[in-house]
Amino acid sequence: MSYGQGYNPYGQPGGGYAAPPGAFPPQNSQVSSQAQQWFAMVDRDRSGKINASELQAALVNGRGDHFSDNACKLMISMFDNDASGTIDVYEFEKLYNYINQWLQVFKTYDQDSSGHIEESELTQAFTQMGFRFSPEFINFLVKKSDPQTHKEVSVDQFIVLCVQVQRFTEAFRQRDTQQNGTITIGFEDFLTVAIGCSY
Amino acid sequence: MSYGQGYNPYGQPGGGYAAPPGAFPPQNSQVSSQAQQWFAMVDRDRSGKINASELQAALVNGRGDHFSDNACKLMISMFDNDASGTIDVYEFEKLYNYINQWLQVFKTYDQDSSGHIEESELTQAFTQMGFRFSPEFINFLVKKSDPQTHKEVSVDQFIVLCVQVQRFTEAFRQRDTQQNGTITIGFEDFLTVAIGCSY
């Protein structure tokens, strides 16, 4: 690991690892007109709900590729409180704000707006989010996201990585009572975290 | 946890947790005629390769529902050595044998051939595979598999659970040098296992 002895392993104290800065604004019943307009465009069957397929049809990266099934399902599942597989306009606004925060980070490093970033840029992005990851770990994330060429991470894979890192970091932190970057964990608890945070 | 002091937490010594008994037969270049027939049926575009969509079109549970996207992608990914998103007939035969082993376990408990089993049957199935899980953990798995009604596990979700449990158990076991059901693990190693074993 790249951080020194006694260093907070999750990054800067109070840093943005749990959620991007500014995400999850205080809940109220007013949905912004911008989110409402987006919702109306994405909700193609006018059901008043958006499912993963509708979200996928609306989201493309800089090269015109649609976001992956997995990324869209993951994003829906994060705000789908009744496990219906769909989100309403209020849940959508939260997703919209949440995703925009990650996108701001991503765009900073995707300078040609291709919708893809490379390993060194992923390192910088996680650093900006307050993480200090080793080069080996960043390399592992790139290979996981791009199993064929091992070179670059698309915007939807970036969102998936951020959500995974966030979820597992939160689960780890709850168990790291000494805040020293090491936990002791039993078999069933380990399985529960690993399976529970998967999507 | 339900196992006693000093008990092997993964179940019976030499039990079938790493893979169902009889799975992964010795590799040879001869593909059984049964697997070849199946492959020809599933490979609808005659490309000589099967992708997750073709697999999904071929697989239904007892109620006529197709297997989930995730289950089919997971199954392909397990034998897709070149990360192409497809498997050839040799890889397919391994998948075919592998899945058949889990199905034998599942069918033992799915007595009305509905393609679904309930919580008590899932407990028995894992016990047969050599695991000793607490009722709380089994309940968690059922809720994870059936987020809406919390009642039953479909055959494809069962396969996903078995693969997840198997992968994470293997990762845990490698780190459990004392074989006492508890490990000490650092932050990046934890993230690597959790994200690496996800699909």
Chai-1 contact restraints between the chains, C-beta under 6 A:
chainA,res_idxA,chainB,res_idxB,connection_type,confidence,min_distance_angstrom,max_distance_angstrom,comment,restraint_id
A,M1,B,E188,contact,1.0,0.0,6.0,A-B,restraint_1
A,P9,B,F187,contact,1.0,0.0,6.0,A-B,restraint_2
A,D69,B,D69,contact,1.0,0.0,6.0,A-B,restraint_3
A,A83,B,P147,contact,1.0,0.0,6.0,A-B,restraint_4
A,A83,B,Q148,contact,1.0,0.0,6.0,A-B,restraint_5
A,F137,B,E188,contact,1.0,0.0,6.0,A-B,restraint_6
A,F140,B,T192,contact,1.0,0.0,6.0,A-B,restraint_7
A,P147,B,A83,contact,1.0,0.0,6.0,A-B,restraint_8
A,Q148,B,A83,contact,1.0,0.0,6.0,A-B,restraint_9
A,Q164,B,I195,contact,1.0,0.0,6.0,A-B,restraint_10
A,F168,B,L191,contact,1.0,0.0,6.0,A-B,restraint_11
A,F168,B,A194,contact,1.0,0.0,6.0,A-B,restraint_12
A,F172,B,F187,contact,1.0,0.0,6.0,A-B,restraint_13
A,F172,B,F190,contact,1.0,0.0,6.0,A-B,restraint_14
A,G181,B,G186,contact,1.0,0.0,6.0,A-B,restraint_15
A,G181,B,F187,contact,1.0,0.0,6.0,A-B,restraint_16
A,T182,B,G186,contact,1.0,0.0,6.0,A-B,restraint_17
A,T184,B,T184,contact,1.0,0.0,6.0,A-B,restraint_18
A,G186,B,G181,contact,1.0,0.0,6.0,A-B,restraint_19
A,G186,B,T182,contact,1.0,0.0,6.0,A-B,restraint_20
A,F187,B,P9,contact,1.0,0.0,6.0,A-B,restraint_21
A,F187,B,F172,contact,1.0,0.0,6.0,A-B,restraint_22
A,F187,B,G181,contact,1.0,0.0,6.0,A-B,restraint_23
A,E188,B,M1,contact,1.0,0.0,6.0,A-B,restraint_24
A,E188,B,F137,contact,1.0,0.0,6.0,A-B,restraint_25
A,F190,B,F172,contact,1.0,0.0,6.0,A-B,restraint_26
A,L191,B,F168,contact,1.0,0.0,6.0,A-B,restraint_27
A,T192,B,F140,contact,1.0,0.0,6.0,A-B,restraint_28
A,A194,B,F168,contact,1.0,0.0,6.0,A-B,restraint_29
A,A194,B,A194,contact,1.0,0.0,6.0,A-B,restraint_30
A,I195,B,Q164,contact,1.0,0.0,6.0,A-B,restraint_31
A,S198,B,S198,contact,1.0,0.0,6.0,A-B,restraint_32
